[in-house]
Each structure stands twice: as C-alpha cells, then as structure tokens.
Amino acid sequence: MAIKVIAQRREVKLGKNPGKKFVMRPDLYIPIQEKKVFAEASTHSGISAGVIKAAWDAAGEVIRTWATEGHSVPLPGLGTMRFGVRSKAVADLEDVKANLISTRRIIFTPNVDVKDELKNTSIQITCLDENGNVLKRVTSGDSGEIEDPEENGSTESGNNGSTENGGNNSNTNPTNPTNGDNTGGNSGGDGGNSGDDGYN
C-alpha cells in the first residue's frame, strides 16, 4: 500500500519566488461508505456488522459527551481526541470576552501504532505538466517524520507554534501552500490552545 500524491506544474504568483513550480496535492481518494467499514471489521473479528455498528454508535456518543465536558478521550486503536479553541491574546482583564474566541477545534492525536503505520507507508508521487500529462513517477525518499501537534511549537509565546500550541504553523512541505490543497501548513491565527495567546 502507498499514499498517492500528485505534483503538478503550475504558475504560482504568490510567495517569495513566484513562477512555474511543481505543487503537490494528495491524489483524490474515493470515500469509503460506513457500511463497508463495519462489514470489513466484521470479517476481521467474527462479530456481526450490526453488533459492531451498535457498539461503535454507543462509543461515539460517549466520546462526544466526554469531549464536550473537557476530557481528552481515547479512541481505541487510533489515539485521543479533545476539543479546543483558537483565540486572540489581550493584555487587560477587561478585554477578556467571549468574542476573543475565533474558532472551535477538534484535536486528534494519533497513537504510536498509527504514527508507525504512516511512517512506514511509502509515498508515490506522480508528476504532471500544466495539462495533466504524466511526466514521471517517483517514490518519495523522505525520512517519514510525523508532525505531532502535541510536541511542536512554543508553549510560551503562542506564535509560530503548532496548531495546538500557538499561532502560525510553519509549512514544512516544500510545495507552495497557496494552492489550497491539504499539503500546506495550517494557519494558527493569532492564538493557540496552550500558549499565552490562547485558551484551552
């Protein structure tokens, strides 16, 4: 199995070095229907798909309830999930108001097994020209480093941190983030979740 990525040559007008560049984006994946997930899980476990769905629905309800109560909730076999907010920082107590919060967030932290699975999965890159013609196919030689929002960034200033720890995420992807794809950096805005510029 491999993760498929497309690098297409296009005119990039924004950024420090505008011009024609190969911009990466994830290849299109076909969404898998929920019933297929339960059917596959049933095959692997020997438990009926109906029982698995009922258990999953019940677990989902518990996870939503506990997460909205402020808990970091385990997602068995996957990692943990919690809710957070992104907000602005103010100096004066009188300025602390509800409208400081700009967005509410869902924060997922994968467990070690999920990270290892991603790290050990190869990435196949298909290079296209402006018209979509295939130029070549290569396999990425990256280190397999996994971005971890729990460990990246500053927990003091809230600036230039990860999407959990502060402001703007630096884009570690060598491609230009202006293409609107999922491979660019995540903008953290003015605030964060665990830094001085935000509330958790």
URMOQUI-V546472 format. One record per pair of residues at least 24 apart in sequence whose C-alpha atoms are under 10 Angstrom apart, sorted by the first residue. I is the first residue (numbers start at 1). GAP is how many residues later the second one is. D is the distance in Angstrom with one decimal. If there is no record, write none. Layout:
BEGIN
I/GAP/D + I/GAP/D
END
This chain:
BEGIN
1/120/6.9 + 1/121/7.5 + 1/122/9.1 + 1/123/9.8 + 2/116/9.5 + 2/118/9.5 + 2/119/5.7 + 2/120/5.0 + 2/121/5.5 + 2/122/6.4 + 2/123/10.0 + 2/137/9.4 + 3/24/8.3 + 3/26/9.9 + 3/115/9.0 + 3/118/7.0 + 3/119/6.3 + 3/120/4.7 + 3/121/6.1 + 3/122/8.6 + 3/136/9.9 + 4/24/8.4 + 4/25/8.9 + 4/118/8.7 + 4/119/5.9 + 4/120/5.0 + 4/121/6.2 + 4/122/7.7 + 4/135/9.5 + 5/118/6.9 + 5/119/6.0 + 5/120/4.8 + 5/121/6.4 + 5/122/8.8 + 5/132/10.0 + 5/133/10.0 + 5/134/9.7 + 5/135/9.6 + 5/178/9.6 + 6/118/8.3 + 6/119/5.5 + 6/120/4.9 + 6/121/6.0 + 6/122/7.3 + 6/128/9.8 + 6/131/9.3 + 7/118/6.6 + 7/119/6.0 + 7/120/4.7 + 7/121/6.1 + 7/122/8.6 + 7/127/9.8 + 7/128/9.9 + 7/129/9.9 + 7/130/9.6 + 7/168/8.8 + 8/117/9.9 + 8/118/8.2 + 8/119/5.8 + 8/120/4.5 + 8/121/5.7 + 8/122/6.6 + 8/123/8.9 + 8/124/7.4 + 8/125/9.2 + 8/126/9.1 + 8/127/9.4 + 9/118/7.9 + 9/119/6.3 + 9/120/5.0 + 9/121/5.3 + 9/122/8.7 + 9/123/8.8 + 10/118/9.4 + 10/119/7.6 + 10/120/5.7 + 10/121/9.3 + 10/169/9.5 + 11/119/8.6 + 12/164/7.8 + 12/165/9.9 + 12/166/7.9 + 12/167/8.2 + 13/165/9.0 + 14/162/8.6 + 14/163/9.5 + 14/164/7.2 + 14/165/9.8 + 15/161/7.7 + 15/162/9.0 + 15/163/8.1 + 17/159/9.7 + 18/158/9.5 + 20/110/9.5 + 21/108/9.9 + 21/109/10.0 + 21/154/8.2 + 21/155/8.3 + 22/105/7.8 + 22/106/8.2 + 22/107/8.3 + 22/108/9.3 + 22/152/9.8 + 22/153/7.2 + 22/154/8.6 + 23/104/9.3 + 23/105/9.7 + 23/151/8.6 + 23/152/5.2 + 23/153/6.2 + 23/154/8.3 + 23/155/9.2 + 23/156/7.4 + 23/158/9.2 + 23/160/9.3 + 23/161/9.9 + 24/101/8.5 + 24/102/9.3 + 24/103/8.9 + 24/149/8.8 + 24/150/8.6 + 24/151/5.9 + 24/152/8.0 + 24/153/9.0 + 24/155/8.6 + 24/157/7.9 + 24/158/9.0 + 24/159/6.9 + 24/160/8.9 + 25/100/9.5 + 25/150/8.9 + 25/152/9.7 + 25/154/8.4 + 25/155/8.9 + 25/156/5.6 + 25/157/6.5 + 25/158/6.0 + 25/159/8.8 + 26/99/9.2 + 26/155/7.5 + 26/156/7.0 + 26/157/7.3 + 27/97/9.8 + 27/98/9.0 + 27/99/8.9 + 67/39/9.4 + 70/130/9.2 + 72/35/9.2 + 72/36/9.4 + 72/37/9.7 + 73/35/9.7 + 74/34/9.8 + 74/35/9.4 + 74/36/9.8 + 74/37/9.5 + 75/33/9.3 + 75/34/9.5 + 75/35/9.0 + 75/36/9.2 + 76/35/9.3 + 77/33/9.0 + 77/34/7.5 + 77/35/9.6 + 77/36/7.9 + 77/37/8.0 + 78/30/9.2 + 78/31/8.3 + 78/32/5.7 + 78/33/5.7 + 78/34/8.7 + 78/35/7.8 + 78/36/6.3 + 78/37/9.4 + 79/29/7.2 + 79/30/5.5 + 79/31/4.2 + 79/32/4.3 + 79/33/8.0 + 79/34/8.9 + 79/35/7.8 + 79/36/9.6 + 80/27/8.3 + 80/28/5.8 + 80/29/5.3 + 80/30/6.5 + 80/31/7.4 + 81/25/7.1 + 81/26/5.6 + 81/27/4.5 + 81/28/6.4 + 81/29/8.7 + 82/24/6.1 + 82/25/5.3 + 82/26/6.7 + 82/27/8.6 + 83/24/5.9 + 83/25/8.8 + 83/110/9.8 + 83/117/8.4 + 84/80/8.3 + 84/108/8.9 + 84/109/6.4 + 84/110/9.3 + 84/114/9.7 + 84/115/7.9 + 84/116/5.4 + 85/79/9.0 + 85/106/8.7 + 85/107/7.3 + 85/108/6.1 + 85/109/9.7 + 85/113/7.6 + 85/114/6.6 + 85/115/6.1 + 86/77/8.9 + 86/78/8.6 + 86/79/9.9 + 86/80/8.6 + 86/81/8.8 + 86/102/7.7 + 86/103/7.7 + 86/104/7.9 + 86/105/5.4 + 86/106/5.1 + 86/107/6.1 + 86/108/9.6 + 86/111/8.7 + 86/112/6.1 + 86/113/7.1 + 86/114/8.2 + 87/79/9.7 + 87/80/9.5 + 87/101/9.5 + 87/102/8.1 + 87/103/6.7 + 87/104/4.6 + 87/105/6.3 + 87/106/7.9 + 87/110/7.0 + 87/111/5.1 + 87/112/6.8 + 87/113/9.3 + 88/70/10.0 + 88/79/9.6 + 88/101/8.2 + 88/102/5.4 + 88/103/4.8 + 88/104/8.0 + 88/108/9.4 + 88/109/5.9 + 88/110/6.2 + 88/111/8.8 + 89/69/9.1 + 89/101/7.3 + 89/102/6.4 + 89/103/9.0 + 89/106/9.6 + 89/107/7.0 + 89/108/4.4 + 89/109/6.2 + 89/110/8.8 + 90/106/9.5 + 90/107/7.8 + 90/108/9.5 + 100/91/9.4 + 100/98/9.2 + 100/99/9.8 + 101/90/8.8 + 101/97/8.6 + 101/98/8.6 + 102/87/8.9 + 102/88/9.3 + 102/89/8.7 + 103/86/9.9 + 103/88/10.0 + 105/58/9.7 + 105/59/9.4 + 105/88/9.4 + 107/42/8.8 + 107/43/9.7 + 107/56/9.0 + 107/57/7.8 + 108/40/9.9 + 108/41/9.0 + 108/42/9.7 + 109/39/7.5 + 109/40/7.5 + 109/41/7.4 + 110/38/8.5 + 110/39/10.0 + 115/29/9.5 + 115/30/9.1 + 115/31/6.7 + 115/32/9.3 + 115/33/9.3 + 116/28/9.1 + 116/29/9.7 + 116/30/8.7 + 118/26/7.7 + 118/27/9.1 + 118/28/7.8 + 119/24/8.1 + 119/25/4.6 + 119/26/6.6 + 119/27/6.7 + 120/24/7.0 + 120/25/9.9 + 147/25/9.3 + 150/44/9.7 + 153/42/9.3 + 154/40/9.0 + 154/41/7.1 + 154/42/9.6 + 155/37/9.0 + 155/38/8.9 + 155/39/6.0 + 155/40/4.5 + 155/41/7.3 + 155/42/9.4 + 156/38/8.1 + 156/39/5.1 + 156/40/5.7 + 156/41/8.4 + 157/34/9.3 + 157/35/9.3 + 157/37/9.5 + 157/38/5.8 + 157/39/5.4 + 157/40/6.6 + 157/41/9.5 + 158/30/9.1 + 158/31/9.8 + 158/32/7.9 + 158/33/6.2 + 158/34/5.8 + 158/35/8.1 + 158/36/7.4 + 158/37/4.3 + 158/38/5.5 + 158/39/5.0 + 158/40/7.1 + 159/29/8.3 + 159/30/8.7 + 159/31/7.4 + 159/32/7.5 + 159/33/8.1 + 159/36/8.0 + 159/37/8.9 + 159/38/7.6 + 160/27/9.4 + 160/28/8.0 + 160/29/9.5 + 160/30/9.6 + 160/31/10.0 + 160/32/9.9 + 161/26/9.9 + 161/27/7.9 + 161/30/9.7 + 161/31/8.2 + 161/33/10.0 + 161/34/8.6 + 162/24/8.2 + 162/25/9.0 + 162/26/7.4 + 162/30/8.3 + 162/31/9.6 + 163/24/7.4 + 163/25/5.5 + 163/26/9.1 + 163/28/9.3 + 163/29/6.9 + 163/30/8.0 + 163/31/9.9 + 164/24/8.3 + 164/27/9.4 + 164/28/5.9 + 164/29/5.3 + 164/30/6.7 + 164/31/8.5 + 164/34/9.5 + 164/36/9.1 + 165/26/8.7 + 165/27/5.5 + 165/28/5.5 + 165/29/5.0 + 165/30/5.5 + 165/31/9.1 + 165/32/9.1 + 165/33/8.5 + 165/34/10.0 + 165/35/9.6 + 166/24/7.8 + 166/25/5.7 + 166/26/3.9 + 166/27/6.3 + 166/28/6.8 + 166/29/5.4 + 166/30/8.0 + 166/31/6.8 + 166/32/7.2 + 166/33/9.9 + 167/24/5.2 + 167/25/5.6 + 167/26/9.1 + 167/28/8.6 + 167/30/7.7 + 167/31/8.7 + 168/24/8.9
END
